[in-house]
């Protein structure tokens, strides 16, 4: 199975560029095989991406922005759903891939399939990991910056999304004007 990441190589939006870099960098870090498909220089890629993003996943204007992620023909999601999967440590599930051998999620899934659900729960609740987590929580008690950082990140993403929409609206208007010019010429 090949993961397909639809990107725009010549996007004017820094928000889109950052999101594309985040997806590609993370896939490379996990050593997940993927293919980059450029929608800026290849009209077939652009049309395929637009036609294969499910209707409920398209923005209100109907044109999905890159990056869009597919596993072969199966739609996985956009940057926001990728980011959520990354935060939840469920990227392999998001991509429709089997976790690599030795990963905790794979061991739990195998134990559950073998009827060792109780063992799987014990492995999932590793006491060493819990102690480490508890220690981290004690160190950060009374600190609110994490929530503020999350809110700041969301506000910044919304602002960047709006910038991208403005850039895209200008590009679409320019394309419409170019399409109208040949028809308005007089013989």
C-alpha positions as CSV (number, residue, x, y, z in Angstrom):
1,X,0.0,0.0,0.0
2,X,1.3,3.4,-0.9
3,X,0.4,6.5,1.0
4,X,-0.3,9.4,-1.3
5,X,0.2,13.0,0.0
6,X,-1.2,15.6,-2.3
7,X,0.8,18.8,-2.0
8,X,1.1,22.2,-3.7
9,X,4.7,22.8,-4.6
10,X,4.1,26.5,-5.4
11,X,1.6,27.5,-2.7
12,X,1.6,31.2,-1.8
13,X,0.3,30.4,1.7
14,X,2.9,29.8,4.4
15,X,0.3,28.0,6.5
16,X,-0.2,25.4,3.7
17,X,3.6,25.1,3.3
18,X,4.1,24.5,7.0
19,X,1.3,21.9,7.1
20,X,2.8,20.0,4.1
21,X,6.2,20.0,5.7
22,X,4.8,18.7,9.0
23,X,3.1,15.8,7.3
24,X,6.0,14.9,5.1
25,X,8.5,15.3,7.9
26,X,6.5,13.0,10.2
27,X,6.1,10.3,7.6
28,X,9.8,10.4,6.9
29,X,10.6,10.2,10.7
30,X,8.4,7.1,11.0
31,X,10.0,5.7,7.8
32,X,6.6,5.3,6.2
33,X,6.7,4.9,2.4
34,X,4.8,7.7,0.7
35,X,4.5,9.5,-2.7
36,X,4.2,13.2,-3.1
37,X,1.7,14.3,-5.8
38,X,1.9,17.9,-6.8
39,X,-1.5,19.6,-7.5
40,X,0.1,22.9,-8.6
41,X,2.0,21.5,-11.6
42,X,-0.2,18.5,-12.5
43,X,-3.9,19.1,-13.4
44,X,-4.6,15.4,-13.3
45,X,-3.4,15.2,-9.6
46,X,-5.5,18.2,-8.7
47,X,-8.6,16.8,-10.3
48,X,-8.2,13.4,-8.8
49,X,-7.7,14.9,-5.3
50,X,-10.7,17.1,-5.6
51,X,-12.9,14.3,-6.9
52,X,-11.8,11.8,-4.2
53,X,-12.1,13.8,-1.1
54,X,-15.5,12.8,0.4
55,X,-18.2,15.5,0.2
56,X,-18.5,15.8,4.0
57,X,-14.8,16.4,4.3
58,X,-14.7,19.3,1.8
59,X,-14.7,22.9,3.0
60,X,-17.7,25.1,2.5
61,X,-16.4,26.4,-0.9
62,X,-16.0,22.8,-2.0
63,X,-12.3,22.9,-2.9
64,X,-10.1,20.9,-0.5
65,X,-6.7,22.5,0.3
66,X,-3.5,20.5,0.5
67,X,-2.2,18.5,2.2
68,X,-4.7,15.7,1.6
69,X,-3.7,12.2,2.5
70,X,-4.8,8.9,0.9
71,X,-3.8,5.2,1.2
72,X,-4.0,4.2,-2.4
73,X,-7.6,5.1,-3.3
74,X,-8.8,5.3,0.4
75,X,-9.2,8.8,1.8
76,X,-7.4,9.1,5.1
77,X,-7.8,12.8,5.9
78,X,-6.5,16.4,5.7
79,X,-3.9,18.1,7.9
80,X,-6.3,18.6,10.9
81,X,-7.2,14.9,11.1
82,X,-3.6,14.0,10.6
83,X,-2.6,16.3,13.4
84,X,-5.2,14.8,15.7
85,X,-4.0,11.3,14.9
86,X,-0.4,12.4,15.6
87,X,-1.4,13.8,18.9
88,X,-3.4,10.7,19.8
89,X,-0.5,8.4,18.7
90,X,-2.8,6.7,16.1
91,X,-1.1,7.7,12.9
92,X,-0.8,4.1,11.7
93,X,-4.6,3.6,12.1
94,X,-5.2,6.9,10.5
95,X,-3.2,5.8,7.5
96,X,-4.8,2.4,7.4
97,X,-1.5,0.7,8.1
98,X,-0.5,-2.1,10.4
99,X,1.8,-0.7,13.2
100,X,5.4,-2.0,12.9
101,X,6.6,-5.0,14.9
102,X,7.5,-4.0,18.4
103,X,5.2,-1.1,18.7
104,X,3.0,-1.1,21.8
105,X,-0.3,-0.8,19.8
106,X,0.6,-3.8,17.7
107,X,1.4,-5.9,20.8
108,X,-1.9,-5.0,22.4
109,X,-3.9,-5.7,19.3
110,X,-2.2,-9.1,18.9
111,X,-2.9,-10.0,22.6
112,X,-6.6,-9.0,22.2
113,X,-6.8,-11.2,19.1
114,X,-5.3,-14.2,21.0
115,X,-7.9,-13.8,23.8
116,X,-5.5,-12.2,26.2
117,X,-7.5,-9.1,26.7
118,X,-6.6,-8.9,30.4
119,X,-2.9,-9.2,29.5
120,X,-3.3,-6.5,26.9
121,X,-4.8,-4.1,29.4
122,X,-1.9,-4.8,31.8
123,X,0.6,-4.1,29.1
124,X,-1.2,-0.9,28.2
125,X,-1.2,0.3,31.8
126,X,2.6,-0.2,32.2
127,X,3.4,0.9,35.8
128,X,6.7,2.4,34.8
129,X,5.1,4.5,32.2
130,X,2.3,5.5,34.7
131,X,4.9,6.6,37.2
132,X,6.7,8.6,34.6
133,X,3.4,10.2,33.6
134,X,2.6,11.0,37.2
135,X,6.0,12.6,37.7
136,X,5.5,14.7,34.7
137,X,2.0,15.8,35.9
138,X,3.5,16.7,39.3
139,X,6.1,18.9,37.6
140,X,3.5,20.7,35.5
141,X,0.8,21.1,38.2
142,X,-0.3,24.7,38.5
143,X,1.0,25.5,35.0
144,X,-1.5,26.7,32.5
145,X,0.7,27.5,29.6
146,X,0.0,24.2,27.8
147,X,-3.7,25.2,27.5
148,X,-2.7,28.7,26.4
149,X,-0.2,27.3,23.9
150,X,-3.0,25.0,22.5
151,X,-5.4,28.0,22.2
152,X,-2.7,30.2,20.6
153,X,-1.9,27.4,18.1
154,X,-5.6,27.1,17.2
155,X,-5.9,30.8,16.8
156,X,-2.8,31.0,14.6
157,X,-4.0,28.1,12.5
158,X,-7.4,29.8,12.0
159,X,-5.6,33.0,10.9
160,X,-3.4,31.0,8.5
161,X,-6.4,29.2,7.2
162,X,-8.1,32.5,6.5
163,X,-4.9,33.8,4.8
164,X,-4.9,30.7,2.6
165,X,-8.6,31.1,1.7
166,X,-7.9,34.8,0.7
167,X,-5.0,33.7,-1.4
168,X,-7.1,30.9,-3.0
169,X,-10.0,33.3,-3.6
170,X,-7.7,35.8,-5.4
171,X,-6.2,32.9,-7.5
172,X,-9.7,31.7,-8.4
173,X,-10.8,35.2,-9.4
174,X,-7.7,35.6,-11.5
175,X,-8.4,32.3,-13.2
176,X,-12.0,33.3,-13.9
177,X,-10.9,36.6,-15.3
178,X,-8.4,34.9,-17.6
179,X,-11.1,32.4,-18.8
180,X,-13.4,35.3,-19.6
181,X,-10.8,37.4,-21.6
182,X,-10.7,35.2,-24.7
183,X,-14.5,35.2,-25.0
184,X,-14.8,39.0,-24.8
185,X,-12.5,39.7,-27.7
186,X,-14.2,41.2,-30.7
187,X,-13.4,39.9,-34.3
